[in-house]
Amino acid sequence: MLSAVVAVFAAGAAVADDSHVHARLVSDFDPVDGGGRFHLGVVLEPEPGWHIYWRNPGGAGLATDVTFELPEGFRAGELRWPTPVSFIQPGGIIGYGYESPVLLAAEVTAPDVTDRPVPVYVTASWLACKDICVLGEARLAAELPLDVAARRRSAAAFEAWEASLPTAAEPGRVSISTTGGPVAAGGTTALVVWLQWSGAPANVEFFPDPGPALKVDNVRTRSRGQLTRVDIDVTRIQGTAEPAQSLSAVVVTTDGQGHRTGRPLTINLD
């Protein structure tokens, strides 16, 4: 897949057009006295038919990356990822990512600030794919607070972002059990994850988030009524600092109205 990649790097304040993805900096920052918190991120808009990738790209692809350059004393938290979708790539390879506009953002903690403008930079890089794959990058600059029109657009983006983030299931909604473990260091084990729902969802999707110490292959999901079975092959990669004790994932349910909801899961590997 990557043999077809053409690298395109665009630096500037708005758009990386040649990579078929439009990038826009957003923030809900307002001047505060005595410190405060705000959000900073980038909206990435793939052109129709193109997609970019989640933090786990799946069987092929590259994770989208977002980094922040902030003034001294400002600290960015962990990047928060909306619920992804899956797509079939050439060769029948499953990928995870986004085909529609997506906001990747983090919460920033501010020190004592004045009414002076706050300069920030956000660098986003991605792999966009359709019939071919193209690398893209944009370095976006702004002084906070944004102007009124930009803050209004940012507010709409953050409202949609909050609604798209995975959220913990309400108590009693789902119970989790596994069969097939443990996963030995350096070995591969077939695990079955069982999800028992309080009410039958219309559809269930499973997105593993293995991190650098694990590899997950051959995800198969089947549901009947209130029970979902997820088969996965999990490998503990040798040479990492500490063996992973658990596997993170996002499970996505679709209700009868077609609304998708992502929920984070933690699966014990011992």
BELMOTA-V337288 format. One line per field, one symbol per residue. psi: psi as a letter, one per 40 degrees, with the letter a starting at -180 (. if undefined). A space follows every 50 residues. Layout:
psi->???
This chain:
psi->deeehhhhhhiaecigdeefhhhhhiifhihiheiaiiihahhhgiihei iiiidheadiahiihhihhiihehhhahhhhihiiiihiheehhihbhei hihhiihhhiahiaeiihhihhhhiihhibdihhhiihhhiihiiiiddd dddddddddddddeihiiiihediihiiieaihiheihhhihhhhhidih idihihhigdaeeihhifhhhhihbehhhhhihhhhhieidhhheihiih hhihaeeehhhihiihhhe.
